[in-house]
Amino acid sequence: MTPFEVDWEPFALAALAEAYLHSTDRPGVVVAQAAADALLAADPYSHSVELSEGLLKLVIGPLGIVFFVDETTRVVTISGVGLIP
């Protein structure tokens, strides 16, 4: 199966930077972001839950990542990210 391309919207990248700056576990944020990219590229559906039609969420501590998938172009677009308690 062809892997998915993972694309971060500018707002999501800014939110990731904010999460990093405000986190008490900065290395955990870096590891979670890298793991999320790898999981979403391989199979965006296997570790996520659907929030609404077409909008999914992946929780990989300490991050919650909101994204949507375009099956036609095989692109996962991350639209939001934040720290989870």
C-alpha positions as CSV (number, residue, x, y, z in Angstrom):
1,M,0.0,0.0,0.0
2,T,1.2,3.5,-0.8
3,P,1.9,5.5,2.3
4,F,0.1,8.8,3.0
5,E,1.8,12.2,2.8
6,V,1.5,14.1,6.1
7,D,1.0,17.9,5.7
8,W,0.8,20.3,8.6
9,E,-1.3,23.4,8.2
10,P,0.5,26.6,9.3
11,F,-1.9,27.0,12.3
12,A,-1.2,23.5,13.4
13,L,2.6,24.0,13.2
14,A,2.2,27.2,15.3
15,A,0.1,25.3,17.8
16,L,2.7,22.5,18.0
17,A,5.4,25.2,18.7
18,E,3.2,26.6,21.5
19,A,2.6,23.1,22.9
20,Y,6.4,22.5,22.9
21,L,7.1,25.8,24.6
22,H,4.4,25.3,27.3
23,S,5.1,21.6,27.9
24,T,6.8,20.3,31.0
25,D,7.9,17.3,28.8
26,R,9.5,18.8,25.8
27,P,11.2,15.6,24.7
28,G,7.9,13.9,25.0
29,V,6.4,16.4,22.6
30,V,9.2,15.8,20.0
31,V,8.8,12.0,20.3
32,A,5.0,12.2,20.0
33,Q,5.1,14.5,17.0
34,A,7.6,12.1,15.2
35,A,5.5,9.1,16.1
36,A,2.3,10.8,14.9
37,D,3.9,11.6,11.6
38,A,4.9,8.0,11.2
39,L,1.6,6.5,12.2
40,L,-0.4,8.9,10.1
41,A,1.8,8.2,7.0
42,A,1.4,4.5,7.4
43,D,-2.3,4.3,8.2
44,P,-4.2,7.4,9.5
45,Y,-7.3,5.3,10.5
46,S,-5.8,2.6,12.7
47,H,-5.0,4.7,15.8
48,S,-7.5,7.5,15.5
49,V,-11.1,8.2,16.4
50,E,-13.6,10.0,14.2
51,L,-14.8,13.3,15.7
52,S,-17.3,14.1,12.9
53,E,-17.6,13.1,9.3
54,G,-14.1,13.4,7.8
55,L,-12.5,14.8,10.9
56,L,-10.3,12.5,13.0
57,K,-8.2,12.7,16.2
58,L,-5.1,10.9,17.2
59,V,-4.0,11.0,20.8
60,I,-0.4,10.2,21.4
61,G,0.7,11.5,24.7
62,P,1.2,14.3,25.4
63,L,-0.4,15.5,22.1
64,G,-3.9,15.4,20.7
65,I,-3.8,15.9,16.9
66,V,-6.8,16.7,14.7
67,F,-6.7,15.9,11.0
68,F,-8.5,14.9,7.9
69,V,-7.6,12.5,5.1
70,D,-7.9,13.0,1.3
71,E,-8.0,9.4,0.0
72,T,-7.8,10.6,-3.6
73,T,-4.4,12.3,-3.1
74,R,-3.4,10.2,-0.1
75,V,-2.7,13.3,1.9
76,V,-3.3,13.6,5.7
77,T,-3.7,17.2,6.6
78,I,-3.1,18.1,10.3
79,S,-5.3,21.0,11.2
80,G,-4.8,21.3,14.9
81,V,-2.7,20.1,17.8
82,G,-2.6,20.7,21.5
83,L,-1.4,19.3,24.8
84,I,-3.7,16.8,26.5
85,P,-3.9,16.5,30.3
